[in-house]
Amino acid sequence: MNDSLVPAGEGPLAVEETGMREFLGFVVGDEAYALPLSSVREIMRLPPVTEVPRGPHDVLGIISLRGQVTTLIDLRRRLSMPESGITARTRVLLVERRDETLGLLVDRVLQVYRLREDEVELASVLGADASSYVMGIGRPGVQRSSRRSDSEEAETDSSILILLDPMALLKQYGGA
């Protein structure tokens, strides 16, 4: 089962005519991350994986994507997080990087976030401690309704999204 996404905008921080930036939110470990929607080609369930002997630590292996060999990167390993098992919610994000597609293994996909410019803090504001592949922080606005209970509000209140730069995140793959 594939859930195709239609890219919007150009470049990692493209702003649409409405002043919004679109990001695909996902979970790795206990953290919420997001990639620019324009960099995500497709979301898919985890297909069979072929291990690559002596490959980089964060490369889980390769997968066949409609007959094309695609490198699968475990984002837990890439982000130096403890490893975890595969669940029914585990997904592969197919990410475009120049003329190549790479798979990113994530724990689960959240949703597409449309962030206004005032909901995004760029990494330059965060200071030198931000990793090279973090392009900023997203703080989606909280939509409250008087009909929601406190528990429903807690579930729908958006927390912080760590916005990843796909080019920096994947630069070591394919000789970038």
Buried (B, 14 or more C-beta within 10 A) or exposed (E): EEEEBEBBBEEBBBBEEEEBBBBBBBBBBEBBBBBBBBBBBBBBEBEEBEEEEEEEEBBBBBBEBEEEEBBBBBBBBBBEBEEEEEEEEBBBBBBBBEEBBBBBBBBEBBEBBBBBEEBBBEBEEBEEEBBEBBBBBBBBEEEEEEEEEEEEEEEEEBEEBBBBBBBBBBBEBEEE
